[in-house]
């Protein structure tokens, strides 16, 4: 998602310097006007605003603190972390950067590649209200930003978003199997209920993926599992029981363990179909 976000910023007229561990991904943005840095410290040299969009908390920690980015930042810079990471890690990053005179906003996003390309991302921002307000023009090409609370609040809201996404993917997948078993068309079922109470972006986008059986990623299943594991850790810390979330987390855990981590998270349908195939085979033997 970092690439389409960078393209949106470039199209809006912002000068953007990019760095990626895979240089080819960074170089692909040159034709859109980006400058390519050979290291993360080079990328932040002279920058007023630094965006990170990385796979997990360990990757963000590595770039910011192990690879020297924090030390290379000038006073008054704002670091906007749009990665999806655990809230305690985001709060730790904010604390360490504030000690260096650098503001930190945890601003995970929802909307997938489609939303990033269209500039319609939902941006959940945690941190200082004044710092977030000052970023209004920068966020505008990316989507709609909401200040949801102090440092870490953006990440906890993203985890809650991922709960809803995962559970809804499971619900749509199970419904698809039910209607087909009852003799209805999956495609026509999806068409019929659109506009009703079950309408959602998941039904629209991932329901279509399930109908077409197109599971090339958008959102990787292994990253969905990463987020659900983070939800489980926070639920334990808060003393909460989240049975629906735990059921879907276990389903994704099995699906990823069976080698499907690089498929889109809508491919959970395949896991549920496999379970029912096994059940049908067992029933035939009885």
Short mmCIF file of the C-alpha atoms (twelve columns), coordinates in Angstrom:
data_MODEL
# 
_entry.id   MODEL 
# 
loop_
_atom_site.group_PDB 
_atom_site.id 
_atom_site.type_symbol 
_atom_site.label_atom_id 
_atom_site.label_alt_id 
_atom_site.label_comp_id 
_atom_site.label_asym_id 
_atom_site.label_seq_id 
_atom_site.Cartn_x 
_atom_site.Cartn_y 
_atom_site.Cartn_z 
_atom_site.pdbx_PDB_model_num 
ATOM 1   C CA . UNK A 1   0.000   0.000   0.000   1 
ATOM 2   C CA . UNK A 2   2.975   2.318   0.414   1 
ATOM 3   C CA . UNK A 3   3.463   2.704   -3.334  1 
ATOM 4   C CA . UNK A 4   -0.041  3.993   -4.187  1 
ATOM 5   C CA . UNK A 5   0.079   6.263   -1.146  1 
ATOM 6   C CA . UNK A 6   3.378   7.724   -2.367  1 
ATOM 7   C CA . UNK A 7   1.867   8.206   -5.829  1 
ATOM 8   C CA . UNK A 8   -1.063  10.094  -4.325  1 
ATOM 9   C CA . UNK A 9   1.290   12.430  -2.447  1 
ATOM 10  C CA . UNK A 10  3.358   13.020  -5.590  1 
ATOM 11  C CA . UNK A 11  0.254   13.740  -7.666  1 
ATOM 12  C CA . UNK A 12  -0.789  16.313  -5.053  1 
ATOM 13  C CA . UNK A 13  2.484   18.143  -5.577  1 
ATOM 14  C CA . UNK A 14  4.457   17.037  -2.522  1 
ATOM 15  C CA . UNK A 15  8.157   16.267  -3.026  1 
ATOM 16  C CA . UNK A 16  8.651   12.666  -1.952  1 
ATOM 17  C CA . UNK A 17  11.841  10.705  -1.354  1 
ATOM 18  C CA . UNK A 18  11.312  6.955   -1.123  1 
ATOM 19  C CA . UNK A 19  13.243  4.020   0.265   1 
ATOM 20  C CA . UNK A 20  12.401  0.343   0.248   1 
ATOM 21  C CA . UNK A 21  14.394  -2.720  1.242   1 
ATOM 22  C CA . UNK A 22  13.687  -3.895  -2.300  1 
ATOM 23  C CA . UNK A 23  15.244  -1.124  -4.398  1 
ATOM 24  C CA . UNK A 24  13.156  -2.104  -7.411  1 
ATOM 25  C CA . UNK A 25  9.967   -1.131  -5.589  1 
ATOM 26  C CA . UNK A 26  11.382  2.301   -4.845  1 
ATOM 27  C CA . UNK A 27  12.670  2.785   -8.381  1 
ATOM 28  C CA . UNK A 28  9.194   2.036   -9.759  1 
ATOM 29  C CA . UNK A 29  8.093   5.395   -8.312  1 
ATOM 30  C CA . UNK A 30  10.709  7.467   -10.159 1 
ATOM 31  C CA . UNK A 31  8.477   7.875   -13.218 1 
ATOM 32  C CA . UNK A 32  5.872   9.465   -10.945 1 
ATOM 33  C CA . UNK A 33  8.359   12.054  -9.697  1 
ATOM 34  C CA . UNK A 34  9.855   10.402  -6.617  1 
ATOM 35  C CA . UNK A 35  13.494  10.601  -5.619  1 
ATOM 36  C CA . UNK A 36  15.068  7.316   -4.555  1 
ATOM 37  C CA . UNK A 37  17.242  7.028   -1.451  1 
ATOM 38  C CA . UNK A 38  19.814  4.272   -1.052  1 
ATOM 39  C CA . UNK A 39  19.236  3.987   2.702   1 
ATOM 40  C CA . UNK A 40  16.525  4.949   5.182   1 
ATOM 41  C CA . UNK A 41  18.769  7.601   6.734   1 
ATOM 42  C CA . UNK A 42  19.268  9.170   3.302   1 
ATOM 43  C CA . UNK A 43  15.508  9.129   2.794   1 
ATOM 44  C CA . UNK A 44  14.848  11.260  5.892   1 
ATOM 45  C CA . UNK A 45  17.699  13.703  5.344   1 
ATOM 46  C CA . UNK A 46  16.146  17.179  5.500   1 
ATOM 47  C CA . UNK A 47  12.588  15.829  5.644   1 
ATOM 48  C CA . UNK A 48  9.851   17.607  7.592   1 
ATOM 49  C CA . UNK A 49  7.453   14.646  7.548   1 
ATOM 50  C CA . UNK A 50  8.450   10.977  7.501   1 
ATOM 51  C CA . UNK A 51  5.994   8.225   6.591   1 
ATOM 52  C CA . UNK A 52  6.602   4.575   7.411   1 
ATOM 53  C CA . UNK A 53  4.520   1.778   5.902   1 
ATOM 54  C CA . UNK A 54  6.114   -1.505  6.957   1 
ATOM 55  C CA . UNK A 55  5.040   -5.075  7.625   1 
ATOM 56  C CA . UNK A 56  5.085   -5.194  11.432  1 
ATOM 57  C CA . UNK A 57  6.366   -3.622  14.642  1 
ATOM 58  C CA . UNK A 58  9.754   -5.320  14.435  1 
ATOM 59  C CA . UNK A 59  10.335  -3.846  10.976  1 
ATOM 60  C CA . UNK A 60  9.377   -0.356  12.138  1 
ATOM 61  C CA . UNK A 61  11.625  -0.621  15.198  1 
ATOM 62  C CA . UNK A 62  14.489  -1.812  13.021  1 
ATOM 63  C CA . UNK A 63  14.194  1.064   10.551  1 
ATOM 64  C CA . UNK A 64  13.682  3.780   13.142  1 
ATOM 65  C CA . UNK A 65  16.173  2.732   15.790  1 
ATOM 66  C CA . UNK A 66  18.515  -0.002  14.509  1 
ATOM 67  C CA . UNK A 67  19.199  1.578   11.114  1 
ATOM 68  C CA . UNK A 68  19.741  5.058   12.539  1 
ATOM 69  C CA . UNK A 69  16.705  6.922   11.257  1 
ATOM 70  C CA . UNK A 70  15.781  8.377   14.656  1 
ATOM 71  C CA . UNK A 71  19.272  9.821   15.038  1 
ATOM 72  C CA . UNK A 72  19.163  11.284  11.522  1 
ATOM 73  C CA . UNK A 73  15.899  13.173  12.053  1 
ATOM 74  C CA . UNK A 74  16.080  16.906  12.605  1 
ATOM 75  C CA . UNK A 75  14.259  18.596  15.478  1 
ATOM 76  C CA . UNK A 76  10.569  19.224  14.839  1 
ATOM 77  C CA . UNK A 77  10.053  16.420  12.336  1 
ATOM 78  C CA . UNK A 78  6.799   14.444  12.492  1 
ATOM 79  C CA . UNK A 79  6.989   10.674  12.004  1 
ATOM 80  C CA . UNK A 80  3.721   9.248   10.691  1 
ATOM 81  C CA . UNK A 81  3.639   5.477   11.046  1 
ATOM 82  C CA . UNK A 82  0.921   4.077   8.807   1 
ATOM 83  C CA . UNK A 83  1.992   0.485   9.497   1 
ATOM 84  C CA . UNK A 84  -0.277  -1.816  11.506  1 
ATOM 85  C CA . UNK A 85  1.627   -2.675  14.687  1 
ATOM 86  C CA . UNK A 86  0.884   -3.496  18.315  1 
ATOM 87  C CA . UNK A 87  -0.244  -0.462  20.378  1 
ATOM 88  C CA . UNK A 88  2.474   -0.885  23.066  1 
ATOM 89  C CA . UNK A 89  5.133   -0.763  20.351  1 
ATOM 90  C CA . UNK A 90  3.621   2.412   18.916  1 
ATOM 91  C CA . UNK A 91  3.604   4.043   22.358  1 
ATOM 92  C CA . UNK A 92  7.231   3.019   22.888  1 
ATOM 93  C CA . UNK A 93  8.233   4.543   19.559  1 
ATOM 94  C CA . UNK A 94  6.392   7.762   20.412  1 
ATOM 95  C CA . UNK A 95  8.132   8.025   23.795  1 
ATOM 96  C CA . UNK A 96  11.593  7.477   22.324  1 
ATOM 97  C CA . UNK A 97  11.058  9.972   19.507  1 
ATOM 98  C CA . UNK A 98  9.593   12.672  21.763  1 
ATOM 99  C CA . UNK A 99  12.792  12.480  23.822  1 
ATOM 100 C CA . UNK A 100 14.617  13.456  20.614  1 
ATOM 101 C CA . UNK A 101 12.309  16.369  19.854  1 
ATOM 102 C CA . UNK A 102 10.431  14.444  17.183  1 
ATOM 103 C CA . UNK A 103 6.634   14.109  17.096  1 
ATOM 104 C CA . UNK A 104 5.077   10.728  16.407  1 
ATOM 105 C CA . UNK A 105 1.642   9.890   15.022  1 
ATOM 106 C CA . UNK A 106 0.463   6.301   14.775  1 
ATOM 107 C CA . UNK A 107 -1.853  6.426   11.787  1 
ATOM 108 C CA . UNK A 108 -2.725  2.951   10.493  1 
ATOM 109 C CA . UNK A 109 -5.056  2.875   7.533   1 
ATOM 110 C CA . UNK A 110 -7.931  0.789   6.252   1 
ATOM 111 C CA . UNK A 111 -9.227  0.494   2.723   1 
ATOM 112 C CA . UNK A 112 -6.667  -1.779  1.106   1 
ATOM 113 C CA . UNK A 113 -4.849  -1.171  -2.157  1 
ATOM 114 C CA . UNK A 114 -8.094  0.003   -3.773  1 
ATOM 115 C CA . UNK A 115 -8.534  2.703   -1.137  1 
ATOM 116 C CA . UNK A 116 -4.877  3.707   -1.316  1 
ATOM 117 C CA . UNK A 117 -5.090  4.143   -5.093  1 
ATOM 118 C CA . UNK A 118 -8.341  6.119   -4.887  1 
ATOM 119 C CA . UNK A 119 -7.280  8.282   -1.937  1 
ATOM 120 C CA . UNK A 120 -10.199 7.044   0.167   1 
ATOM 121 C CA . UNK A 121 -8.337  5.411   3.051   1 
ATOM 122 C CA . UNK A 122 -9.742  5.545   6.570   1 
ATOM 123 C CA . UNK A 123 -6.856  6.925   8.645   1 
ATOM 124 C CA . UNK A 124 -6.979  6.319   12.408  1 
ATOM 125 C CA . UNK A 125 -4.574  8.763   14.043  1 
ATOM 126 C CA . UNK A 126 -3.231  8.505   17.567  1 
ATOM 127 C CA . UNK A 127 -1.019  11.160  19.104  1 
ATOM 128 C CA . UNK A 128 -0.924  14.884  19.733  1 
ATOM 129 C CA . UNK A 129 -4.001  16.649  18.371  1 
ATOM 130 C CA . UNK A 130 -2.061  19.710  17.210  1 
ATOM 131 C CA . UNK A 131 0.461   17.566  15.322  1 
ATOM 132 C CA . UNK A 132 -2.352  15.698  13.567  1 
ATOM 133 C CA . UNK A 133 -4.197  18.924  12.731  1 
ATOM 134 C CA . UNK A 134 -1.008  20.305  11.167  1 
ATOM 135 C CA . UNK A 135 -0.942  17.308  8.801   1 
ATOM 136 C CA . UNK A 136 -4.411  17.963  7.351   1 
ATOM 137 C CA . UNK A 137 -3.174  18.952  3.884   1 
ATOM 138 C CA . UNK A 138 -0.774  15.992  3.756   1 
ATOM 139 C CA . UNK A 139 -3.436  13.484  4.748   1 
ATOM 140 C CA . UNK A 140 -6.002  14.935  2.307   1 
ATOM 141 C CA . UNK A 141 -4.706  13.114  -0.833  1 
ATOM 142 C CA . UNK A 142 -4.653  9.825   1.094   1 
ATOM 143 C CA . UNK A 143 -8.108  9.730   2.635   1 
ATOM 144 C CA . UNK A 144 -10.155 10.724  5.666   1 
ATOM 145 C CA . UNK A 145 -8.273  11.168  8.944   1 
ATOM 146 C CA . UNK A 146 -9.827  10.920  12.406  1 
ATOM 147 C CA . UNK A 147 -7.959  11.732  15.620  1 
ATOM 148 C CA . UNK A 148 -8.979  8.819   17.830  1 
ATOM 149 C CA . UNK A 149 -6.906  9.493   20.964  1 
ATOM 150 C CA . UNK A 150 -3.368  9.550   22.376  1 
ATOM 151 C CA . UNK A 151 -0.366  7.560   21.159  1 
ATOM 152 C CA . UNK A 152 -1.328  3.949   20.500  1 
ATOM 153 C CA . UNK A 153 -5.023  4.758   20.036  1 
ATOM 154 C CA . UNK A 154 -4.706  4.626   16.264  1 
ATOM 155 C CA . UNK A 155 -3.285  1.124   16.475  1 
ATOM 156 C CA . UNK A 156 -5.951  -0.173  18.854  1 
ATOM 157 C CA . UNK A 157 -8.614  1.173   16.480  1 
ATOM 158 C CA . UNK A 158 -6.900  -0.543  13.545  1 
ATOM 159 C CA . UNK A 159 -6.913  -3.823  15.468  1 
ATOM 160 C CA . UNK A 160 -10.638 -3.384  16.108  1 
ATOM 161 C CA . UNK A 161 -11.069 -2.720  12.385  1 
ATOM 162 C CA . UNK A 162 -9.191  -5.935  11.622  1 
ATOM 163 C CA . UNK A 163 -11.475 -7.857  13.987  1 
ATOM 164 C CA . UNK A 164 -14.478 -6.701  11.996  1 
ATOM 165 C CA . UNK A 165 -12.794 -7.419  8.659   1 
ATOM 166 C CA . UNK A 166 -11.755 -10.951 9.619   1 
ATOM 167 C CA . UNK A 167 -15.055 -11.929 11.206  1 
ATOM 168 C CA . UNK A 168 -17.001 -10.506 8.258   1 
ATOM 169 C CA . UNK A 169 -14.805 -12.380 5.764   1 
ATOM 170 C CA . UNK A 170 -15.624 -15.567 7.671   1 
ATOM 171 C CA . UNK A 171 -19.333 -14.742 7.716   1 
ATOM 172 C CA . UNK A 172 -19.462 -14.002 3.978   1 
ATOM 173 C CA . UNK A 173 -17.505 -17.181 3.184   1 
ATOM 174 C CA . UNK A 174 -19.823 -19.360 5.268   1 
ATOM 175 C CA . UNK A 175 -22.878 -17.720 3.708   1 
ATOM 176 C CA . UNK A 176 -21.487 -18.415 0.233   1 
ATOM 177 C CA . UNK A 177 -21.187 -22.107 1.077   1 
ATOM 178 C CA . UNK A 178 -24.661 -22.242 2.612   1 
ATOM 179 C CA . UNK A 179 -26.447 -20.744 -0.399  1 
ATOM 180 C CA . UNK A 180 -24.595 -22.983 -2.841  1 
ATOM 181 C CA . UNK A 181 -25.414 -26.063 -0.774  1 
ATOM 182 C CA . UNK A 182 -29.059 -24.984 -0.923  1 
ATOM 183 C CA . UNK A 183 -29.021 -24.738 -4.710  1 
ATOM 184 C CA . UNK A 184 -28.614 -20.963 -5.132  1 
ATOM 185 C CA . UNK A 185 -25.965 -19.100 -7.106  1 
ATOM 186 C CA . UNK A 186 -23.203 -17.491 -5.051  1 
ATOM 187 C CA . UNK A 187 -22.997 -14.647 -7.556  1 
ATOM 188 C CA . UNK A 188 -26.748 -14.015 -7.567  1 
ATOM 189 C CA . UNK A 189 -26.876 -14.266 -3.758  1 
ATOM 190 C CA . UNK A 190 -24.278 -11.514 -3.462  1 
ATOM 191 C CA . UNK A 191 -26.201 -9.444  -6.005  1 
ATOM 192 C CA . UNK A 192 -29.512 -9.998  -4.232  1 
ATOM 193 C CA . UNK A 193 -28.453 -8.867  -0.754  1 
ATOM 194 C CA . UNK A 194 -26.508 -5.783  -1.806  1 
ATOM 195 C CA . UNK A 195 -28.238 -2.697  -0.457  1 
ATOM 196 C CA . UNK A 196 -29.722 -4.670  2.440   1 
ATOM 197 C CA . UNK A 197 -28.520 -4.856  6.046   1 
ATOM 198 C CA . UNK A 198 -25.728 -7.261  5.091   1 
ATOM 199 C CA . UNK A 199 -24.137 -4.801  2.651   1 
ATOM 200 C CA . UNK A 200 -20.480 -4.061  3.353   1 
ATOM 201 C CA . UNK A 201 -17.163 -3.408  1.642   1 
ATOM 202 C CA . UNK A 202 -16.273 -7.007  2.469   1 
ATOM 203 C CA . UNK A 203 -19.350 -8.311  0.655   1 
ATOM 204 C CA . UNK A 204 -18.651 -5.978  -2.251  1 
ATOM 205 C CA . UNK A 205 -14.925 -6.594  -2.770  1 
ATOM 206 C CA . UNK A 206 -14.149 -9.899  -1.067  1 
ATOM 207 C CA . UNK A 207 -17.521 -11.409 -1.896  1 
ATOM 208 C CA . UNK A 208 -16.652 -10.813 -5.553  1 
ATOM 209 C CA . UNK A 209 -13.235 -12.424 -5.011  1 
ATOM 210 C CA . UNK A 210 -14.971 -15.473 -3.581  1 
ATOM 211 C CA . UNK A 211 -17.357 -15.665 -6.519  1 
ATOM 212 C CA . UNK A 212 -14.491 -15.362 -9.005  1 
ATOM 213 C CA . UNK A 213 -12.134 -17.448 -6.837  1 
ATOM 214 C CA . UNK A 214 -9.494  -14.779 -7.356  1 
ATOM 215 C CA . UNK A 215 -7.278  -14.816 -4.278  1 
ATOM 216 C CA . UNK A 216 -4.249  -12.896 -5.512  1 
ATOM 217 C CA . UNK A 217 -3.379  -10.588 -2.604  1 
ATOM 218 C CA . UNK A 218 -4.626  -7.477  -1.696  1 
ATOM 219 C CA . UNK A 219 -4.369  -8.239  1.984   1 
ATOM 220 C CA . UNK A 220 -2.111  -11.158 2.866   1 
ATOM 221 C CA . UNK A 221 -3.576  -13.855 5.095   1 
ATOM 222 C CA . UNK A 222 -0.390  -13.968 7.181   1 
ATOM 223 C CA . UNK A 223 -0.746  -10.246 7.926   1 
ATOM 224 C CA . UNK A 224 -4.390  -10.735 8.851   1 
ATOM 225 C CA . UNK A 225 -3.230  -13.392 11.293  1 
ATOM 226 C CA . UNK A 226 -0.543  -11.053 12.632  1 
ATOM 227 C CA . UNK A 227 -3.215  -8.481  13.436  1 
ATOM 228 C CA . UNK A 228 -5.523  -11.067 15.019  1 
ATOM 229 C CA . UNK A 229 -2.662  -12.293 17.193  1 
ATOM 230 C CA . UNK A 230 -2.137  -8.695  18.313  1 
ATOM 231 C CA . UNK A 231 -5.856  -8.441  19.119  1 
ATOM 232 C CA . UNK A 232 -5.587  -11.610 21.215  1 
ATOM 233 C CA . UNK A 233 -2.620  -10.172 23.122  1 
ATOM 234 C CA . UNK A 234 -4.470  -6.917  23.853  1 
ATOM 235 C CA . UNK A 235 -7.621  -8.798  24.867  1 
ATOM 236 C CA . UNK A 236 -5.572  -10.801 27.355  1 
ATOM 237 C CA . UNK A 237 -3.993  -7.613  28.704  1 
ATOM 238 C CA . UNK A 238 -7.432  -6.022  29.140  1 
ATOM 239 C CA . UNK A 239 -9.005  -9.172  30.600  1 
ATOM 240 C CA . UNK A 240 -11.491 -9.488  27.735  1 
ATOM 241 C CA . UNK A 241 -13.014 -12.628 26.218  1 
ATOM 242 C CA . UNK A 242 -13.624 -12.217 22.479  1 
ATOM 243 C CA . UNK A 243 -14.983 -15.606 21.349  1 
ATOM 244 C CA . UNK A 244 -15.855 -14.656 17.744  1 
ATOM 245 C CA . UNK A 245 -12.433 -13.116 17.253  1 
ATOM 246 C CA . UNK A 246 -10.716 -16.133 18.751  1 
ATOM 247 C CA . UNK A 247 -12.611 -18.531 16.491  1 
ATOM 248 C CA . UNK A 248 -11.607 -16.627 13.358  1 
ATOM 249 C CA . UNK A 249 -8.036  -16.212 14.636  1 
ATOM 250 C CA . UNK A 250 -7.722  -19.979 14.991  1 
ATOM 251 C CA . UNK A 251 -9.125  -20.468 11.488  1 
ATOM 252 C CA . UNK A 252 -6.536  -18.097 10.021  1 
ATOM 253 C CA . UNK A 253 -3.805  -19.708 12.120  1 
ATOM 254 C CA . UNK A 254 -4.577  -23.122 10.606  1 
ATOM 255 C CA . UNK A 255 -4.955  -21.682 7.107   1 
ATOM 256 C CA . UNK A 256 -1.584  -19.912 7.267   1 
ATOM 257 C CA . UNK A 257 0.129   -22.917 8.868   1 
ATOM 258 C CA . UNK A 258 -0.991  -25.006 5.885   1 
ATOM 259 C CA . UNK A 259 1.011   -22.764 3.579   1 
ATOM 260 C CA . UNK A 260 -1.546  -20.167 2.516   1 
ATOM 261 C CA . UNK A 261 -0.081  -17.069 4.118   1 
ATOM 262 C CA . UNK A 262 0.586   -15.319 0.818   1 
ATOM 263 C CA . UNK A 263 -3.013  -15.645 -0.402  1 
ATOM 264 C CA . UNK A 264 -5.530  -12.849 0.048   1 
ATOM 265 C CA . UNK A 265 -7.396  -13.040 3.352   1 
ATOM 266 C CA . UNK A 266 -10.646 -13.627 1.434   1 
ATOM 267 C CA . UNK A 267 -9.145  -17.028 0.580   1 
ATOM 268 C CA . UNK A 268 -10.250 -18.172 4.032   1 
ATOM 269 C CA . UNK A 269 -13.146 -19.521 1.966   1 
ATOM 270 C CA . UNK A 270 -10.786 -22.295 0.821   1 
ATOM 271 C CA . UNK A 271 -10.119 -23.302 4.424   1 
ATOM 272 C CA . UNK A 272 -13.831 -23.482 5.227   1 
ATOM 273 C CA . UNK A 273 -14.533 -25.435 2.041   1 
ATOM 274 C CA . UNK A 274 -11.752 -27.863 2.965   1 
ATOM 275 C CA . UNK A 275 -13.279 -28.436 6.404   1 
ATOM 276 C CA . UNK A 276 -16.646 -29.206 4.824   1 
ATOM 277 C CA . UNK A 277 -15.082 -31.465 2.203   1 
ATOM 278 C CA . UNK A 278 -13.475 -33.480 4.999   1 
ATOM 279 C CA . UNK A 279 -16.797 -33.629 6.840   1 
ATOM 280 C CA . UNK A 280 -18.586 -34.768 3.696   1 
ATOM 281 C CA . UNK A 281 -16.000 -37.468 3.087   1 
ATOM 282 C CA . UNK A 282 -16.320 -38.655 6.694   1 
ATOM 283 C CA . UNK A 283 -20.135 -38.725 6.426   1 
ATOM 284 C CA . UNK A 284 -19.883 -40.803 3.244   1 
ATOM 285 C CA . UNK A 285 -17.850 -43.404 5.095   1 
ATOM 286 C CA . UNK A 286 -20.386 -43.689 7.920   1 
# 
